[in-house]
Structure formats: C-alpha cells, structure tokens
Amino acid sequence: MNKELLSFFLIFVALFLGAMYYTNIIQEPFISALNNVKASYHNAIEYASDNIERHFFQVERIDELNEKLSKYENNHLVMQQLASEVNDLFAVNKTRLRTNPKVELVRAISYKRFGDLNKLWIEMEDFNSSKIYGLTFNELVAGIVISDGNKPLAILNRDIKCTYAVYVGDKKAPGVANGNDEKNIMVEYIPSWFKIKKGDLVITSGLDDIFFKGLKVGTVLSITKSQGYQSAVVVPFYDSNEPSYFQLIKSAK
C-alpha cells in the first residue's frame, strides 16, 4: 500500500512539474510569487548590508559616495546642456526631431531557468510589454529586455534571441548582432564592399531605437563571406558571471 501511495505521489509530482514547465497559465502566478519573494530577499540583504557598512565604514563610505555623486551631477548637467542645445538646433531648423534619452537603474532578480545564464528576470517600473529595451553595464552593451508573460526578461548578448543593430570598424559598416549560445557573438549581413578586419571595434548604430549610437559591443575575431554579405565573429566586452544591476535604456532618443 505504501509503495502504491509513493508511486502515485511521484507520478503526481512529475505531472505537476511538467505542467509548470510547459504551461504559461500555471507558470505565471508561480513566477510572479517567486519573483516577489526573491525581490524581498534582495531588499532585506541590501538593507542589512547597507546598515553594516554605515555602522563600520560610515565616514569613508560617505566621502566616496559624495565624490561619485558630484561626478554624476556634473555629467548629468553636461548631458542636459547638450540635449538642450541639440533640441534648440532642431527647432531653429524647423525639424520635428528631438533628443530626450531616458536611462534607469534596474536590478536582476534571478535566472529564468537553472543552467541558462543568458536569461534573467529583472525589476522594472512602468514596463511596456510591447517595447524592446537596451541593457548596458558600465557603458558596455549587455543585452536587451523583452516581455515574457508580460514580465521584463533580460536576454544577454550570447542568447540567440538577442538582436540589435551595430556598426563595424572605422568605416561604420552596418550589421546585425545576435547571440549564438556560444562564448562569442555574431554580426551578420555586413555588406561585402566594406573592408573589415580582425580587431575592428563593434559599436551600436542606434538605428534600431534600442540603444544609443556608439555604445561598445566588442571586437572582431574572424570574418567569413557568403552570398554578397560578410559575417563576423565578435568577442563581446561584457562578460559577467554575477549579474546584479544594469542600466536600462527606456528611451534612446
């Protein structure tokens, strides 16, 4: 009898886990609940860590933060001034173009699935599930953010679903970067008449309205040609095994 009950229990657990894995209707409430728990855990850890730092390293920490704040405020004022002048220039030339970039700090909560280091649930306010967002880390391209069950999911560079527009080399050869679930990433559809070489810098073009123009992606490792186009294997600059905070581009222009 005990063996029958145990067998029934194991079958029930297997069916339940299978349904959890393949059925979005069942997954969504569990994912939301788990993400809330994880967010609360991260908040508690950060609160405790901040209090310990304030207690033991208060003076040193305050000086360090004040110095950083001063630099950030200066950079922010410079950017505001440049944006204002560019918008004034647009107005003088009677164009509808405007520049009003928006960036916010977001926190990674957990991996979407164990064993896949390229997909992360993140915390984000005012998430628009119909939009694709750019994700950066220390001014390096880290990936994109898409909707998964109406929740923000970070797709890092190496994931096959991570795609955005780039320039390659000094001549700004256009191409499309995408992951291939390998160590490096690919840039494809580079026109054959552009001369590119190993070591060329790859940056975002800004033509996809996901990233600003000029953010660093990586360097060219090798090049192949086929059917009028070139493809480049690129070594990405961003490489973190402990993702925590990112800068998210809510509006590139």
C-alpha positions as CSV (number, residue, x, y, z in Angstrom):
1,M,0.0,0.0,0.0
2,N,2.8,2.3,0.9
3,K,4.5,1.6,-2.4
4,E,1.3,2.4,-4.3
5,L,0.9,5.7,-2.5
6,L,4.5,6.6,-3.1
7,S,4.2,5.7,-6.8
8,F,1.0,7.8,-7.0
9,F,2.8,10.7,-5.3
10,L,5.8,10.6,-7.6
11,I,3.6,10.5,-10.7
12,F,1.6,13.4,-9.4
13,V,4.8,15.5,-8.7
14,A,6.1,14.6,-12.2
15,L,2.9,15.7,-13.9
16,F,2.7,18.9,-11.9
17,L,6.3,19.8,-12.7
18,G,5.7,19.0,-16.4
19,A,2.7,21.3,-16.4
20,M,4.7,24.0,-14.6
21,Y,7.4,23.8,-17.3
22,Y,5.3,23.8,-20.4
23,T,2.1,25.7,-19.4
24,N,2.3,29.5,-19.2
25,I,-1.1,29.8,-17.4
26,I,0.2,27.8,-14.5
27,Q,3.7,29.3,-14.7
28,E,2.8,32.9,-14.5
29,P,1.3,33.1,-10.9
30,F,4.2,31.0,-9.6
31,I,6.8,33.1,-11.3
32,S,5.2,36.3,-10.0
33,A,5.1,34.9,-6.5
34,L,8.6,33.7,-6.6
35,N,9.9,36.9,-8.1
36,N,8.2,38.9,-5.3
37,V,9.9,36.6,-2.7
38,K,13.3,37.0,-4.4
39,A,12.9,40.8,-4.6
40,S,12.0,40.9,-0.9
41,Y,15.1,38.8,-0.1
42,H,17.4,41.0,-2.1
43,N,15.9,44.1,-0.4
44,A,16.5,42.6,3.0
45,I,20.1,41.6,2.1
46,E,20.8,45.1,0.8
47,Y,19.2,46.7,3.8
48,A,21.3,44.7,6.2
49,S,24.5,45.2,4.2
50,D,23.9,49.0,4.0
51,N,23.4,49.2,7.8
52,I,26.6,47.2,8.4
53,E,28.5,49.5,6.1
54,R,27.0,52.6,7.6
55,H,28.0,51.4,11.1
56,F,31.5,50.3,10.4
57,F,32.6,52.4,7.3
58,Q,30.3,55.4,7.6
59,V,32.8,58.2,7.2
60,E,34.8,56.6,4.4
61,R,31.6,55.5,2.6
62,I,30.0,58.9,2.8
63,D,33.1,60.6,1.3
64,E,33.2,58.0,-1.5
65,L,29.5,58.5,-2.3
66,N,29.8,62.3,-2.2
67,E,32.6,62.2,-4.7
68,K,30.7,59.9,-7.0
69,L,27.5,62.0,-6.7
70,S,29.5,65.1,-7.6
71,K,30.8,63.4,-10.8
72,Y,27.3,62.1,-11.7
73,E,25.7,65.5,-11.1
74,N,28.4,67.2,-13.3
75,N,27.9,64.6,-16.1
76,H,24.1,64.9,-15.8
77,L,24.3,68.7,-16.2
78,V,26.6,68.4,-19.2
79,M,24.2,65.9,-20.9
80,Q,21.2,68.1,-20.1
81,Q,23.1,71.1,-21.6
82,L,24.0,69.2,-24.8
83,A,20.4,67.8,-25.2
84,S,19.0,71.3,-24.7
85,E,21.4,72.8,-27.4
86,V,20.7,70.0,-29.8
87,N,16.9,70.4,-29.4
88,D,17.3,74.2,-29.9
89,L,19.3,73.4,-33.1
90,F,16.4,71.2,-34.3
91,A,13.9,74.0,-33.5
92,V,15.9,76.6,-35.5
93,N,16.0,74.3,-38.5
94,K,12.2,73.6,-38.1
95,T,12.6,69.8,-37.7
96,R,10.4,67.6,-35.6
97,L,13.4,65.7,-34.3
98,R,14.0,65.7,-30.6
99,T,16.5,64.1,-28.2
100,N,15.3,63.1,-24.8
101,P,17.1,59.9,-23.7
102,K,16.0,58.1,-20.6
103,V,18.0,55.6,-18.6
104,E,17.2,53.9,-15.3
105,L,19.0,51.5,-13.0
106,V,17.4,48.0,-12.8
107,R,18.2,45.0,-10.6
108,A,18.4,41.4,-11.7
109,I,16.2,39.1,-9.5
110,S,17.1,35.6,-10.7
111,Y,17.8,33.4,-13.7
112,K,14.7,32.4,-15.6
113,R,15.9,28.8,-15.7
114,F,18.8,27.0,-14.0
115,G,21.6,26.2,-16.4
116,D,20.7,29.1,-18.7
117,L,23.0,32.1,-17.7
118,N,21.7,34.3,-20.6
119,K,18.1,34.9,-19.3
120,L,17.3,36.9,-16.2
121,W,14.2,38.2,-14.5
122,I,14.6,41.9,-13.7
123,E,12.8,44.5,-11.6
124,M,11.5,47.4,-13.6
125,E,8.9,50.1,-13.1
126,D,6.5,51.2,-15.9
127,F,7.3,48.2,-18.1
128,N,5.8,48.3,-21.6
129,S,5.4,44.7,-22.8
130,S,5.3,45.8,-26.5
131,K,8.7,47.5,-26.4
132,I,12.3,46.2,-26.6
133,Y,14.7,47.9,-24.2
134,G,18.5,48.2,-24.4
135,L,20.5,46.9,-21.4
136,T,24.0,48.1,-20.5
137,F,26.6,47.6,-17.8
138,N,29.3,50.2,-17.2
139,E,28.6,51.7,-20.7
140,L,29.0,48.3,-22.4
141,V,26.2,46.5,-24.2
142,A,24.9,43.7,-22.1
143,G,21.8,42.6,-24.0
144,I,18.1,43.5,-24.4
145,V,15.0,43.3,-22.3
146,I,11.8,41.8,-23.8
147,S,8.4,40.7,-22.5
148,D,7.9,37.2,-21.3
149,G,4.4,36.6,-19.9
150,N,4.1,40.4,-19.6
151,K,7.1,40.5,-17.3
152,P,10.5,42.0,-18.1
153,L,13.1,39.4,-19.1
154,A,16.7,40.3,-19.8
155,I,18.2,38.5,-22.7
156,L,22.0,38.8,-22.5
157,N,24.4,39.1,-25.5
158,R,25.1,35.5,-26.1
159,D,21.5,34.4,-26.3
160,I,20.2,33.6,-29.8
161,K,17.2,35.9,-29.3
162,C,19.4,38.9,-28.5
163,T,19.5,41.1,-31.7
164,Y,20.3,44.7,-32.3
165,A,21.9,47.0,-35.0
166,V,25.6,47.7,-35.0
167,Y,28.5,49.4,-36.9
168,V,31.8,47.6,-37.5
169,G,35.2,49.2,-38.0
170,D,36.3,52.7,-38.9
171,K,34.1,52.9,-42.0
172,K,31.0,52.1,-39.9
173,A,29.9,49.0,-41.8
174,P,26.3,48.3,-40.8
175,G,25.4,44.9,-39.5
176,V,23.0,43.0,-37.1
177,A,24.5,41.5,-33.9
178,N,22.9,38.4,-32.4
179,G,23.9,35.7,-30.0
180,N,24.5,32.1,-30.9
181,D,24.5,30.5,-27.4
182,E,28.3,30.3,-27.6
183,K,31.2,32.2,-26.0
184,N,31.2,34.8,-28.7
185,I,28.5,36.6,-30.7
186,M,27.9,37.1,-34.4
187,V,27.4,40.2,-36.6
188,E,25.7,39.3,-39.8
189,Y,24.5,41.0,-43.0
190,I,27.6,43.2,-43.3
191,P,27.7,44.4,-47.0
192,S,30.6,42.9,-48.8
193,W,32.0,46.2,-50.2
194,F,33.0,47.3,-46.7
195,K,36.6,46.3,-45.7
196,I,36.6,45.0,-42.1
197,K,39.4,43.2,-40.3
198,K,40.3,41.3,-37.1
199,G,40.4,43.7,-34.1
200,D,37.9,46.2,-35.5
201,L,35.6,47.8,-32.9
202,V,31.9,47.0,-32.9
203,I,29.5,49.6,-31.6
204,T,25.8,50.2,-31.6
205,S,24.4,52.1,-34.5
206,G,21.3,53.5,-32.8
207,L,19.3,52.7,-35.9
208,D,17.1,50.2,-34.1
209,D,15.8,52.7,-31.5
210,I,17.0,50.3,-28.8
211,F,20.5,51.7,-28.0
212,F,22.3,55.0,-28.3
213,K,24.8,55.2,-31.1
214,G,28.4,54.4,-30.1
215,L,28.0,52.0,-27.2
216,K,30.8,49.4,-27.2
217,V,29.8,45.8,-28.1
218,G,33.1,44.0,-28.7
219,T,36.0,43.4,-31.2
220,V,36.1,41.3,-34.4
221,L,37.7,37.9,-34.0
222,S,37.2,36.5,-37.5
223,I,35.4,37.2,-40.8
224,T,33.6,35.0,-43.4
225,K,31.9,35.9,-46.7
226,S,28.9,34.4,-48.3
227,Q,26.2,35.5,-50.9
228,G,27.2,39.1,-51.0
229,Y,27.5,39.6,-47.3
230,Q,30.1,39.3,-44.6
231,S,29.7,37.8,-41.1
232,A,32.0,38.5,-38.2
233,V,32.6,36.5,-35.0
234,V,32.9,39.1,-32.2
235,V,34.4,38.9,-28.8
236,P,31.9,40.8,-26.5
237,F,33.2,43.3,-23.9
238,Y,30.5,42.5,-21.4
239,D,31.2,39.3,-19.6
240,S,29.8,38.9,-16.1
241,N,29.1,35.7,-14.2
242,E,27.5,37.6,-11.3
243,P,24.9,39.9,-12.8
244,S,23.3,42.3,-10.3
245,Y,22.5,45.8,-11.5
246,F,22.2,47.1,-15.1
247,Q,21.4,50.5,-16.8
248,L,18.3,50.1,-18.9
249,I,17.6,52.4,-21.8
250,K,13.9,53.3,-21.6
251,S,14.2,55.8,-24.5
252,A,17.1,56.1,-26.9
253,K,16.1,59.5,-28.3
